[in-house]
Amino acid sequence: MGRLDNWLQEIKEILDVTLFNKWLWIIIGAMCTIAMAPLLIMFVALSSPPWIGATVVILVIIGSGIAGGYKEWSLHKRKEEKATVRG
């Protein structure tokens, strides 16, 4: 019973360290927020009057386009900086 008890004690310590780590729950909360926020925005937009819904949907599409364009631009700038540093 000693080896099994030691093994269970180790598992309990690992779970205590893992499950009560605040950064784990911050990351899980952030991931859930990132996944649920656009769906919530679209739900609110579609349940509101048509002109407000259309405006919100258009703004979300434009905002995602701007965010994607900025991401591509920043990756391009980073690639250019690496090329100038090396050569």
PDB file with one MODEL, atoms N, CA, C and O in Angstrom:
MODEL        1
ATOM      1  N   MET A   1       0.823  -1.195   0.000  1.00  0.00           N
ATOM      2  CA  MET A   1       0.000   0.000   0.000  1.00  0.00           C
ATOM      3  C   MET A   1       0.860   1.249   0.000  1.00  0.00           C
ATOM      4  O   MET A   1       0.361   2.330  -0.313  1.00  0.00           O
ATOM      5  N   GLY A   2       2.123   1.140   0.336  1.00  0.00           N
ATOM      6  CA  GLY A   2       2.991   2.300   0.408  1.00  0.00           C
ATOM      7  C   GLY A   2       3.265   2.915  -0.949  1.00  0.00           C
ATOM      8  O   GLY A   2       3.251   4.138  -1.088  1.00  0.00           O
ATOM      9  N   ARG A   3       3.522   2.065  -1.978  1.00  0.00           N
ATOM     10  CA  ARG A   3       3.813   2.603  -3.309  1.00  0.00           C
ATOM     11  C   ARG A   3       2.594   3.269  -3.918  1.00  0.00           C
ATOM     12  O   ARG A   3       2.703   4.327  -4.538  1.00  0.00           O
ATOM     13  N   LEU A   4       1.436   2.654  -3.744  1.00  0.00           N
ATOM     14  CA  LEU A   4       0.204   3.232  -4.265  1.00  0.00           C
ATOM     15  C   LEU A   4      -0.118   4.538  -3.551  1.00  0.00           C
ATOM     16  O   LEU A   4      -0.551   5.505  -4.178  1.00  0.00           O
ATOM     17  N   ASP A   5       0.092   4.563  -2.261  1.00  0.00           N
ATOM     18  CA  ASP A   5      -0.165   5.791  -1.490  1.00  0.00           C
ATOM     19  C   ASP A   5       0.781   6.915  -1.934  1.00  0.00           C
ATOM     20  O   ASP A   5       0.357   8.062  -2.074  1.00  0.00           O
ATOM     21  N   ASN A   6       2.057   6.588  -2.155  1.00  0.00           N
ATOM     22  CA  ASN A   6       3.012   7.588  -2.648  1.00  0.00           C
ATOM     23  C   ASN A   6       2.625   8.094  -4.036  1.00  0.00           C
ATOM     24  O   ASN A   6       2.720   9.288  -4.318  1.00  0.00           O
ATOM     25  N   TRP A   7       2.195   7.185  -4.891  1.00  0.00           N
ATOM     26  CA  TRP A   7       1.803   7.566  -6.238  1.00  0.00           C
ATOM     27  C   TRP A   7       0.583   8.488  -6.207  1.00  0.00           C
ATOM     28  O   TRP A   7       0.543   9.498  -6.910  1.00  0.00           O
ATOM     29  N   LEU A   8      -0.406   8.137  -5.393  1.00  0.00           N
ATOM     30  CA  LEU A   8      -1.593   8.977  -5.271  1.00  0.00           C
ATOM     31  C   LEU A   8      -1.255  10.338  -4.668  1.00  0.00           C
ATOM     32  O   LEU A   8      -1.841  11.350  -5.053  1.00  0.00           O
ATOM     33  N   GLN A   9      -0.326  10.368  -3.737  1.00  0.00           N
ATOM     34  CA  GLN A   9       0.101  11.638  -3.147  1.00  0.00           C
ATOM     35  C   GLN A   9       0.793  12.519  -4.187  1.00  0.00           C
ATOM     36  O   GLN A   9       0.583  13.732  -4.216  1.00  0.00           O
ATOM     37  N   GLU A  10       1.621  11.903  -5.045  1.00  0.00           N
ATOM     38  CA  GLU A  10       2.275  12.661  -6.123  1.00  0.00           C
ATOM     39  C   GLU A  10       1.247  13.232  -7.094  1.00  0.00           C
ATOM     40  O   GLU A  10       1.347  14.391  -7.497  1.00  0.00           O
ATOM     41  N   ILE A  11       0.265  12.425  -7.467  1.00  0.00           N
ATOM     42  CA  ILE A  11      -0.792  12.887  -8.367  1.00  0.00           C
ATOM     43  C   ILE A  11      -1.543  14.049  -7.736  1.00  0.00           C
ATOM     44  O   ILE A  11      -1.846  15.031  -8.414  1.00  0.00           O
ATOM     45  N   LYS A  12      -1.849  13.948  -6.445  1.00  0.00           N
ATOM     46  CA  LYS A  12      -2.567  15.015  -5.750  1.00  0.00           C
ATOM     47  C   LYS A  12      -1.746  16.303  -5.737  1.00  0.00           C
ATOM     48  O   LYS A  12      -2.301  17.384  -5.934  1.00  0.00           O
ATOM     49  N   GLU A  13      -0.449  16.210  -5.512  1.00  0.00           N
ATOM     50  CA  GLU A  13       0.403  17.403  -5.511  1.00  0.00           C
ATOM     51  C   GLU A  13       0.472  18.039  -6.900  1.00  0.00           C
ATOM     52  O   GLU A  13       0.431  19.263  -7.026  1.00  0.00           O
ATOM     53  N   ILE A  14       0.574  17.217  -7.936  1.00  0.00           N
ATOM     54  CA  ILE A  14       0.620  17.738  -9.302  1.00  0.00           C
ATOM     55  C   ILE A  14      -0.686  18.440  -9.644  1.00  0.00           C
ATOM     56  O   ILE A  14      -0.675  19.525 -10.225  1.00  0.00           O
ATOM     57  N   LEU A  15      -1.811  17.827  -9.285  1.00  0.00           N
ATOM     58  CA  LEU A  15      -3.098  18.447  -9.562  1.00  0.00           C
ATOM     59  C   LEU A  15      -3.284  19.734  -8.771  1.00  0.00           C
ATOM     60  O   LEU A  15      -3.853  20.697  -9.285  1.00  0.00           O
ATOM     61  N   ASP A  16      -2.817  19.763  -7.538  1.00  0.00           N
ATOM     62  CA  ASP A  16      -2.912  20.986  -6.737  1.00  0.00           C
ATOM     63  C   ASP A  16      -2.129  22.118  -7.398  1.00  0.00           C
ATOM     64  O   ASP A  16      -2.621  23.243  -7.494  1.00  0.00           O
ATOM     65  N   VAL A  17      -0.920  21.823  -7.849  1.00  0.00           N
ATOM     66  CA  VAL A  17      -0.099  22.851  -8.484  1.00  0.00           C
ATOM     67  C   VAL A  17      -0.731  23.302  -9.792  1.00  0.00           C
ATOM     68  O   VAL A  17      -0.731  24.494 -10.101  1.00  0.00           O
ATOM     69  N   THR A  18      -1.272  22.362 -10.566  1.00  0.00           N
ATOM     70  CA  THR A  18      -1.822  22.692 -11.874  1.00  0.00           C
ATOM     71  C   THR A  18      -3.167  23.395 -11.780  1.00  0.00           C
ATOM     72  O   THR A  18      -3.351  24.464 -12.361  1.00  0.00           O
ATOM     73  N   LEU A  19      -4.103  22.807 -11.060  1.00  0.00           N
ATOM     74  CA  LEU A  19      -5.464  23.327 -11.057  1.00  0.00           C
ATOM     75  C   LEU A  19      -5.619  24.624 -10.281  1.00  0.00           C
ATOM     76  O   LEU A  19      -6.553  25.383 -10.539  1.00  0.00           O
ATOM     77  N   PHE A  20      -4.732  24.896  -9.343  1.00  0.00           N
ATOM     78  CA  PHE A  20      -4.845  26.124  -8.579  1.00  0.00           C
ATOM     79  C   PHE A  20      -3.867  27.195  -9.040  1.00  0.00           C
ATOM     80  O   PHE A  20      -3.604  28.157  -8.319  1.00  0.00           O
ATOM     81  N   ASN A  21      -3.326  27.024 -10.252  1.00  0.00           N
ATOM     82  CA  ASN A  21      -2.448  28.025 -10.842  1.00  0.00           C
ATOM     83  C   ASN A  21      -3.322  29.109 -11.464  1.00  0.00           C
ATOM     84  O   ASN A  21      -4.133  28.822 -12.345  1.00  0.00           O
ATOM     85  N   LYS A  22      -3.164  30.351 -11.011  1.00  0.00           N
ATOM     86  CA  LYS A  22      -4.051  31.415 -11.497  1.00  0.00           C
ATOM     87  C   LYS A  22      -3.840  31.706 -12.971  1.00  0.00           C
ATOM     88  O   LYS A  22      -4.788  32.091 -13.656  1.00  0.00           O
ATOM     89  N   TRP A  23      -2.625  31.533 -13.484  1.00  0.00           N
ATOM     90  CA  TRP A  23      -2.373  31.837 -14.891  1.00  0.00           C
ATOM     91  C   TRP A  23      -3.066  30.842 -15.805  1.00  0.00           C
ATOM     92  O   TRP A  23      -3.460  31.198 -16.916  1.00  0.00           O
ATOM     93  N   LEU A  24      -3.223  29.599 -15.357  1.00  0.00           N
ATOM     94  CA  LEU A  24      -3.968  28.621 -16.139  1.00  0.00           C
ATOM     95  C   LEU A  24      -5.393  29.102 -16.347  1.00  0.00           C
ATOM     96  O   LEU A  24      -5.917  29.034 -17.459  1.00  0.00           O
ATOM     97  N   TRP A  25      -6.017  29.583 -15.293  1.00  0.00           N
ATOM     98  CA  TRP A  25      -7.414  30.019 -15.393  1.00  0.00           C
ATOM     99  C   TRP A  25      -7.536  31.338 -16.132  1.00  0.00           C
ATOM    100  O   TRP A  25      -8.558  31.587 -16.771  1.00  0.00           O
ATOM    101  N   ILE A  26      -6.521  32.193 -16.063  1.00  0.00           N
ATOM    102  CA  ILE A  26      -6.538  33.430 -16.843  1.00  0.00           C
ATOM    103  C   ILE A  26      -6.471  33.091 -18.334  1.00  0.00           C
ATOM    104  O   ILE A  26      -7.200  33.678 -19.134  1.00  0.00           O
ATOM    105  N   ILE A  27      -5.610  32.156 -18.710  1.00  0.00           N
ATOM    106  CA  ILE A  27      -5.487  31.753 -20.109  1.00  0.00           C
ATOM    107  C   ILE A  27      -6.772  31.091 -20.592  1.00  0.00           C
ATOM    108  O   ILE A  27      -7.235  31.378 -21.696  1.00  0.00           O
ATOM    109  N   ILE A  28      -7.353  30.214 -19.783  1.00  0.00           N
ATOM    110  CA  ILE A  28      -8.603  29.559 -20.171  1.00  0.00           C
ATOM    111  C   ILE A  28      -9.713  30.590 -20.334  1.00  0.00           C
ATOM    112  O   ILE A  28     -10.491  30.515 -21.286  1.00  0.00           O
ATOM    113  N   GLY A  29      -9.795  31.549 -19.418  1.00  0.00           N
ATOM    114  CA  GLY A  29     -10.805  32.602 -19.525  1.00  0.00           C
ATOM    115  C   GLY A  29     -10.611  33.465 -20.753  1.00  0.00           C
ATOM    116  O   GLY A  29     -11.579  33.832 -21.421  1.00  0.00           O
ATOM    117  N   ALA A  30      -9.352  33.793 -21.056  1.00  0.00           N
ATOM    118  CA  ALA A  30      -9.076  34.605 -22.246  1.00  0.00           C
ATOM    119  C   ALA A  30      -9.440  33.847 -23.513  1.00  0.00           C
ATOM    120  O   ALA A  30     -10.001  34.433 -24.439  1.00  0.00           O
ATOM    121  N   MET A  31      -9.135  32.565 -23.572  1.00  0.00           N
ATOM    122  CA  MET A  31      -9.480  31.770 -24.752  1.00  0.00           C
ATOM    123  C   MET A  31     -10.990  31.681 -24.931  1.00  0.00           C
ATOM    124  O   MET A  31     -11.486  31.777 -26.053  1.00  0.00           O
ATOM    125  N   CYS A  32     -11.718  31.499 -23.845  1.00  0.00           N
ATOM    126  CA  CYS A  32     -13.180  31.456 -23.934  1.00  0.00           C
ATOM    127  C   CYS A  32     -13.734  32.801 -24.381  1.00  0.00           C
ATOM    128  O   CYS A  32     -14.677  32.856 -25.170  1.00  0.00           O
ATOM    129  N   THR A  33     -13.151  33.885 -23.878  1.00  0.00           N
ATOM    130  CA  THR A  33     -13.602  35.219 -24.274  1.00  0.00           C
ATOM    131  C   THR A  33     -13.348  35.459 -25.755  1.00  0.00           C
ATOM    132  O   THR A  33     -14.210  35.986 -26.459  1.00  0.00           O
ATOM    133  N   ILE A  34     -12.175  35.076 -26.227  1.00  0.00           N
ATOM    134  CA  ILE A  34     -11.846  35.256 -27.643  1.00  0.00           C
ATOM    135  C   ILE A  34     -12.790  34.445 -28.521  1.00  0.00           C
ATOM    136  O   ILE A  34     -13.163  34.891 -29.606  1.00  0.00           O
ATOM    137  N   ALA A  35     -13.177  33.265 -28.063  1.00  0.00           N
ATOM    138  CA  ALA A  35     -14.066  32.430 -28.862  1.00  0.00           C
ATOM    139  C   ALA A  35     -15.513  32.904 -28.790  1.00  0.00           C
ATOM    140  O   ALA A  35     -16.233  32.817 -29.784  1.00  0.00           O
ATOM    141  N   MET A  36     -15.954  33.403 -27.639  1.00  0.00           N
ATOM    142  CA  MET A  36     -17.365  33.723 -27.451  1.00  0.00           C
ATOM    143  C   MET A  36     -17.733  35.165 -27.781  1.00  0.00           C
ATOM    144  O   MET A  36     -18.879  35.434 -28.141  1.00  0.00           O
ATOM    145  N   ALA A  37     -16.794  36.095 -27.669  1.00  0.00           N
ATOM    146  CA  ALA A  37     -17.117  37.510 -27.889  1.00  0.00           C
ATOM    147  C   ALA A  37     -17.663  37.777 -29.296  1.00  0.00           C
ATOM    148  O   ALA A  37     -18.687  38.451 -29.410  1.00  0.00           O
ATOM    149  N   PRO A  38     -17.038  37.289 -30.370  1.00  0.00           N
ATOM    150  CA  PRO A  38     -17.620  37.549 -31.697  1.00  0.00           C
ATOM    151  C   PRO A  38     -19.013  36.950 -31.864  1.00  0.00           C
ATOM    152  O   PRO A  38     -19.879  37.549 -32.503  1.00  0.00           O
ATOM    153  N   LEU A  39     -19.227  35.766 -31.288  1.00  0.00           N
ATOM    154  CA  LEU A  39     -20.550  35.157 -31.389  1.00  0.00           C
ATOM    155  C   LEU A  39     -21.589  35.982 -30.631  1.00  0.00           C
ATOM    156  O   LEU A  39     -22.717  36.140 -31.098  1.00  0.00           O
ATOM    157  N   LEU A  40     -21.218  36.503 -29.471  1.00  0.00           N
ATOM    158  CA  LEU A  40     -22.124  37.337 -28.699  1.00  0.00           C
ATOM    159  C   LEU A  40     -22.424  38.646 -29.431  1.00  0.00           C
ATOM    160  O   LEU A  40     -23.568  39.100 -29.452  1.00  0.00           O
ATOM    161  N   ILE A  41     -21.404  39.247 -30.026  1.00  0.00           N
ATOM    162  CA  ILE A  41     -21.594  40.486 -30.792  1.00  0.00           C
ATOM    163  C   ILE A  41     -22.538  40.236 -31.964  1.00  0.00           C
ATOM    164  O   ILE A  41     -23.440  41.036 -32.217  1.00  0.00           O
ATOM    165  N   MET A  42     -22.337  39.142 -32.673  1.00  0.00           N
ATOM    166  CA  MET A  42     -23.203  38.844 -33.809  1.00  0.00           C
ATOM    167  C   MET A  42     -24.630  38.540 -33.351  1.00  0.00           C
ATOM    168  O   MET A  42     -25.586  38.926 -34.024  1.00  0.00           O
ATOM    169  N   PHE A  43     -24.786  37.856 -32.218  1.00  0.00           N
ATOM    170  CA  PHE A  43     -26.123  37.581 -31.701  1.00  0.00           C
ATOM    171  C   PHE A  43     -26.848  38.870 -31.348  1.00  0.00           C
ATOM    172  O   PHE A  43     -28.019  39.042 -31.687  1.00  0.00           O
ATOM    173  N   VAL A  44     -26.161  39.769 -30.673  1.00  0.00           N
ATOM    174  CA  VAL A  44     -26.766  41.053 -30.319  1.00  0.00           C
ATOM    175  C   VAL A  44     -27.083  41.856 -31.578  1.00  0.00           C
ATOM    176  O   VAL A  44     -28.128  42.501 -31.662  1.00  0.00           O
ATOM    177  N   ALA A  45     -26.185  41.816 -32.546  1.00  0.00           N
ATOM    178  CA  ALA A  45     -26.401  42.566 -33.782  1.00  0.00           C
ATOM    179  C   ALA A  45     -27.605  42.034 -34.542  1.00  0.00           C
ATOM    180  O   ALA A  45     -28.393  42.810 -35.083  1.00  0.00           O
ATOM    181  N   LEU A  46     -27.751  40.735 -34.586  1.00  0.00           N
ATOM    182  CA  LEU A  46     -28.850  40.165 -35.353  1.00  0.00           C
ATOM    183  C   LEU A  46     -30.188  40.250 -34.627  1.00  0.00           C
ATOM    184  O   LEU A  46     -31.234  40.169 -35.271  1.00  0.00           O
ATOM    185  N   SER A  47     -30.186  40.408 -33.318  1.00  0.00           N
ATOM    186  CA  SER A  47     -31.440  40.536 -32.586  1.00  0.00           C
ATOM    187  C   SER A  47     -31.854  41.991 -32.394  1.00  0.00           C
ATOM    188  O   SER A  47     -32.921  42.255 -31.841  1.00  0.00           O
ATOM    189  N   SER A  48     -31.047  42.921 -32.832  1.00  0.00           N
ATOM    190  CA  SER A  48     -31.380  44.343 -32.737  1.00  0.00           C
ATOM    191  C   SER A  48     -32.135  44.772 -34.005  1.00  0.00           C
ATOM    192  O   SER A  48     -32.289  43.971 -34.927  1.00  0.00           O
ATOM    193  N   PRO A  49     -32.605  46.028 -34.058  1.00  0.00           N
ATOM    194  CA  PRO A  49     -33.267  46.494 -35.281  1.00  0.00           C
ATOM    195  C   PRO A  49     -32.352  46.346 -36.502  1.00  0.00           C
ATOM    196  O   PRO A  49     -31.128  46.375 -36.376  1.00  0.00           O
ATOM    197  N   PRO A  50     -32.954  46.188 -37.676  1.00  0.00           N
ATOM    198  CA  PRO A  50     -32.150  45.866 -38.872  1.00  0.00           C
ATOM    199  C   PRO A  50     -31.041  46.866 -39.188  1.00  0.00           C
ATOM    200  O   PRO A  50     -29.948  46.448 -39.571  1.00  0.00           O
ATOM    201  N   TRP A  51     -31.275  48.146 -39.045  1.00  0.00           N
ATOM    202  CA  TRP A  51     -30.245  49.102 -39.426  1.00  0.00           C
ATOM    203  C   TRP A  51     -29.073  49.067 -38.446  1.00  0.00           C
ATOM    204  O   TRP A  51     -27.929  49.276 -38.849  1.00  0.00           O
ATOM    205  N   ILE A  52     -29.343  48.806 -37.166  1.00  0.00           N
ATOM    206  CA  ILE A  52     -28.246  48.671 -36.196  1.00  0.00           C
ATOM    207  C   ILE A  52     -27.480  47.379 -36.457  1.00  0.00           C
ATOM    208  O   ILE A  52     -26.250  47.359 -36.415  1.00  0.00           O
ATOM    209  N   GLY A  53     -28.211  46.302 -36.726  1.00  0.00           N
ATOM    210  CA  GLY A  53     -27.572  45.018 -37.015  1.00  0.00           C
ATOM    211  C   GLY A  53     -26.675  45.081 -38.226  1.00  0.00           C
ATOM    212  O   GLY A  53     -25.555  44.570 -38.210  1.00  0.00           O
ATOM    213  N   ALA A  54     -27.171  45.712 -39.284  1.00  0.00           N
ATOM    214  CA  ALA A  54     -26.363  45.825 -40.507  1.00  0.00           C
ATOM    215  C   ALA A  54     -25.112  46.660 -40.256  1.00  0.00           C
ATOM    216  O   ALA A  54     -24.028  46.332 -40.737  1.00  0.00           O
ATOM    217  N   THR A  55     -25.275  47.747 -39.494  1.00  0.00           N
ATOM    218  CA  THR A  55     -24.117  48.590 -39.182  1.00  0.00           C
ATOM    219  C   THR A  55     -23.074  47.825 -38.384  1.00  0.00           C
ATOM    220  O   THR A  55     -21.881  47.912 -38.675  1.00  0.00           O
ATOM    221  N   VAL A  56     -23.516  47.077 -37.383  1.00  0.00           N
ATOM    222  CA  VAL A  56     -22.574  46.313 -36.550  1.00  0.00           C
ATOM    223  C   VAL A  56     -21.876  45.239 -37.377  1.00  0.00           C
ATOM    224  O   VAL A  56     -20.665  45.057 -37.250  1.00  0.00           O
ATOM    225  N   VAL A  57     -22.611  44.531 -38.213  1.00  0.00           N
ATOM    226  CA  VAL A  57     -22.009  43.483 -39.043  1.00  0.00           C
ATOM    227  C   VAL A  57     -20.973  44.085 -39.987  1.00  0.00           C
ATOM    228  O   VAL A  57     -19.887  43.527 -40.145  1.00  0.00           O
ATOM    229  N   ILE A  58     -21.292  45.209 -40.614  1.00  0.00           N
ATOM    230  CA  ILE A  58     -20.336  45.862 -41.510  1.00  0.00           C
ATOM    231  C   ILE A  58     -19.099  46.313 -40.750  1.00  0.00           C
ATOM    232  O   ILE A  58     -17.982  46.163 -41.244  1.00  0.00           O
ATOM    233  N   LEU A  59     -19.285  46.869 -39.546  1.00  0.00           N
ATOM    234  CA  LEU A  59     -18.136  47.299 -38.745  1.00  0.00           C
ATOM    235  C   LEU A  59     -17.280  46.118 -38.308  1.00  0.00           C
ATOM    236  O   LEU A  59     -16.054  46.230 -38.274  1.00  0.00           O
ATOM    237  N   VAL A  60     -17.899  44.988 -37.974  1.00  0.00           N
ATOM    238  CA  VAL A  60     -17.128  43.791 -37.594  1.00  0.00           C
ATOM    239  C   VAL A  60     -16.313  43.296 -38.786  1.00  0.00           C
ATOM    240  O   VAL A  60     -15.149  42.930 -38.629  1.00  0.00           O
ATOM    241  N   ILE A  61     -16.911  43.283 -39.970  1.00  0.00           N
ATOM    242  CA  ILE A  61     -16.189  42.841 -41.164  1.00  0.00           C
ATOM    243  C   ILE A  61     -15.027  43.784 -41.467  1.00  0.00           C
ATOM    244  O   ILE A  61     -13.923  43.327 -41.763  1.00  0.00           O
ATOM    245  N   ILE A  62     -15.263  45.088 -41.398  1.00  0.00           N
ATOM    246  CA  ILE A  62     -14.188  46.052 -41.650  1.00  0.00           C
ATOM    247  C   ILE A  62     -13.089  45.926 -40.600  1.00  0.00           C
ATOM    248  O   ILE A  62     -11.905  45.982 -40.930  1.00  0.00           O
ATOM    249  N   GLY A  63     -13.478  45.756 -39.332  1.00  0.00           N
ATOM    250  CA  GLY A  63     -12.487  45.610 -38.255  1.00  0.00           C
ATOM    251  C   GLY A  63     -11.640  44.363 -38.416  1.00  0.00           C
ATOM    252  O   GLY A  63     -10.433  44.398 -38.177  1.00  0.00           O
ATOM    253  N   SER A  64     -12.262  43.253 -38.821  1.00  0.00           N
ATOM    254  CA  SER A  64     -11.463  42.042 -39.019  1.00  0.00           C
ATOM    255  C   SER A  64     -10.525  42.193 -40.210  1.00  0.00           C
ATOM    256  O   SER A  64      -9.417  41.657 -40.201  1.00  0.00           O
ATOM    257  N   GLY A  65     -10.965  42.921 -41.236  1.00  0.00           N
ATOM    258  CA  GLY A  65     -10.080  43.189 -42.381  1.00  0.00           C
ATOM    259  C   GLY A  65      -8.892  44.037 -41.985  1.00  0.00           C
ATOM    260  O   GLY A  65      -7.768  43.772 -42.410  1.00  0.00           O
ATOM    261  N   ILE A  66      -9.129  45.062 -41.169  1.00  0.00           N
ATOM    262  CA  ILE A  66      -8.032  45.912 -40.698  1.00  0.00           C
ATOM    263  C   ILE A  66      -7.063  45.111 -39.835  1.00  0.00           C
ATOM    264  O   ILE A  66      -5.847  45.240 -39.978  1.00  0.00           O
ATOM    265  N   ALA A  67      -7.606  44.274 -38.930  1.00  0.00           N
ATOM    266  CA  ALA A  67      -6.745  43.461 -38.068  1.00  0.00           C
ATOM    267  C   ALA A  67      -5.908  42.486 -38.888  1.00  0.00           C
ATOM    268  O   ALA A  67      -4.722  42.310 -38.611  1.00  0.00           O
ATOM    269  N   GLY A  68      -6.506  41.850 -39.889  1.00  0.00           N
ATOM    270  CA  GLY A  68      -5.758  40.932 -40.754  1.00  0.00           C
ATOM    271  C   GLY A  68      -4.696  41.646 -41.570  1.00  0.00           C
ATOM    272  O   GLY A  68      -3.586  41.141 -41.733  1.00  0.00           O
ATOM    273  N   GLY A  69      -5.038  42.823 -42.083  1.00  0.00           N
ATOM    274  CA  GLY A  69      -4.063  43.599 -42.843  1.00  0.00           C
ATOM    275  C   GLY A  69      -2.896  44.047 -41.983  1.00  0.00           C
ATOM    276  O   GLY A  69      -1.749  44.021 -42.429  1.00  0.00           O
ATOM    277  N   TYR A  70      -3.177  44.458 -40.755  1.00  0.00           N
ATOM    278  CA  TYR A  70      -2.104  44.870 -39.854  1.00  0.00           C
ATOM    279  C   TYR A  70      -1.204  43.690 -39.516  1.00  0.00           C
ATOM    280  O   TYR A  70       0.016  43.835 -39.439  1.00  0.00           O
ATOM    281  N   LYS A  71      -1.807  42.522 -39.317  1.00  0.00           N
ATOM    282  CA  LYS A  71      -1.002  41.333 -39.025  1.00  0.00           C
ATOM    283  C   LYS A  71      -0.064  41.021 -40.184  1.00  0.00           C
ATOM    284  O   LYS A  71       1.121  40.765 -39.972  1.00  0.00           O
ATOM    285  N   GLU A  72      -0.583  41.041 -41.397  1.00  0.00           N
ATOM    286  CA  GLU A  72       0.249  40.763 -42.565  1.00  0.00           C
ATOM    287  C   GLU A  72       1.346  41.818 -42.715  1.00  0.00           C
ATOM    288  O   GLU A  72       2.484  41.482 -43.041  1.00  0.00           O
ATOM    289  N   TRP A  73       1.016  43.085 -42.483  1.00  0.00           N
ATOM    290  CA  TRP A  73       1.998  44.160 -42.586  1.00  0.00           C
ATOM    291  C   TRP A  73       3.106  43.982 -41.557  1.00  0.00           C
ATOM    292  O   TRP A  73       4.285  44.145 -41.871  1.00  0.00           O
ATOM    293  N   SER A  74       2.719  43.642 -40.311  1.00  0.00           N
ATOM    294  CA  SER A  74       3.737  43.480 -39.269  1.00  0.00           C
ATOM    295  C   SER A  74       4.634  42.277 -39.554  1.00  0.00           C
ATOM    296  O   SER A  74       5.835  42.330 -39.289  1.00  0.00           O
ATOM    297  N   LEU A  75       4.064  41.186 -40.093  1.00  0.00           N
ATOM    298  CA  LEU A  75       4.897  40.039 -40.457  1.00  0.00           C
ATOM    299  C   LEU A  75       5.854  40.400 -41.591  1.00  0.00           C
ATOM    300  O   LEU A  75       7.008  39.970 -41.587  1.00  0.00           O
ATOM    301  N   HIS A  76       5.390  41.180 -42.552  1.00  0.00           N
ATOM    302  CA  HIS A  76       6.247  41.617 -43.668  1.00  0.00           C
ATOM    303  C   HIS A  76       7.378  42.505 -43.158  1.00  0.00           C
ATOM    304  O   HIS A  76       8.524  42.350 -43.579  1.00  0.00           O
ATOM    305  N   LYS A  77       7.064  43.437 -42.253  1.00  0.00           N
ATOM    306  CA  LYS A  77       8.103  44.317 -41.696  1.00  0.00           C
ATOM    307  C   LYS A  77       9.131  43.508 -40.905  1.00  0.00           C
ATOM    308  O   LYS A  77      10.328  43.778 -40.990  1.00  0.00           O
ATOM    309  N   ARG A  78       8.675  42.527 -40.145  1.00  0.00           N
ATOM    310  CA  ARG A  78       9.592  41.694 -39.368  1.00  0.00           C
ATOM    311  C   ARG A  78      10.514  40.914 -40.291  1.00  0.00           C
ATOM    312  O   ARG A  78      11.704  40.775 -40.008  1.00  0.00           O
ATOM    313  N   LYS A  79       9.970  40.401 -41.403  1.00  0.00           N
ATOM    314  CA  LYS A  79      10.790  39.662 -42.361  1.00  0.00           C
ATOM    315  C   LYS A  79      11.823  40.588 -43.006  1.00  0.00           C
ATOM    316  O   LYS A  79      12.965  40.183 -43.221  1.00  0.00           O
ATOM    317  N   GLU A  80      11.429  41.832 -43.316  1.00  0.00           N
ATOM    318  CA  GLU A  80      12.376  42.791 -43.884  1.00  0.00           C
ATOM    319  C   GLU A  80      13.495  43.130 -42.898  1.00  0.00           C
ATOM    320  O   GLU A  80      14.658  43.238 -43.288  1.00  0.00           O
ATOM    321  N   GLU A  81      13.140  43.297 -41.612  1.00  0.00           N
ATOM    322  CA  GLU A  81      14.156  43.612 -40.606  1.00  0.00           C
ATOM    323  C   GLU A  81      15.151  42.478 -40.446  1.00  0.00           C
ATOM    324  O   GLU A  81      16.349  42.718 -40.295  1.00  0.00           O
ATOM    325  N   LYS A  82      14.662  41.237 -40.478  1.00  0.00           N
ATOM    326  CA  LYS A  82      15.589  40.108 -40.371  1.00  0.00           C
ATOM    327  C   LYS A  82      16.522  40.054 -41.567  1.00  0.00           C
ATOM    328  O   LYS A  82      17.699  39.721 -41.429  1.00  0.00           O
ATOM    329  N   ALA A  83      16.000  40.382 -42.740  1.00  0.00           N
ATOM    330  CA  ALA A  83      16.832  40.339 -43.947  1.00  0.00           C
ATOM    331  C   ALA A  83      17.908  41.417 -43.890  1.00  0.00           C
ATOM    332  O   ALA A  83      19.040  41.156 -44.297  1.00  0.00           O
ATOM    333  N   THR A  84      17.603  42.611 -43.402  1.00  0.00           N
ATOM    334  CA  THR A  84      18.602  43.684 -43.342  1.00  0.00           C
ATOM    335  C   THR A  84      19.627  43.422 -42.254  1.00  0.00           C
ATOM    336  O   THR A  84      20.788  43.801 -42.401  1.00  0.00           O
ATOM    337  N   VAL A  85      19.221  42.777 -41.159  1.00  0.00           N
ATOM    338  CA  VAL A  85      20.175  42.480 -40.081  1.00  0.00           C
ATOM    339  C   VAL A  85      21.179  41.442 -40.547  1.00  0.00           C
ATOM    340  O   VAL A  85      22.366  41.553 -40.239  1.00  0.00           O
ATOM    341  N   ARG A  86      20.732  40.441 -41.279  1.00  0.00           N
ATOM    342  CA  ARG A  86      21.629  39.369 -41.735  1.00  0.00           C
ATOM    343  C   ARG A  86      22.521  39.820 -42.874  1.00  0.00           C
ATOM    344  O   ARG A  86      23.675  39.401 -42.961  1.00  0.00           O
ATOM    345  N   GLY A  87      22.010  40.653 -43.734  1.00  0.00           N
ATOM    346  CA  GLY A  87      22.783  40.886 -44.925  1.00  0.00           C
ATOM    347  C   GLY A  87      23.074  42.309 -45.239  1.00  0.00           C
ATOM    348  O   GLY A  87      23.729  42.600 -46.239  1.00  0.00           O
TER     349      GLY A  87
ENDMDL
END
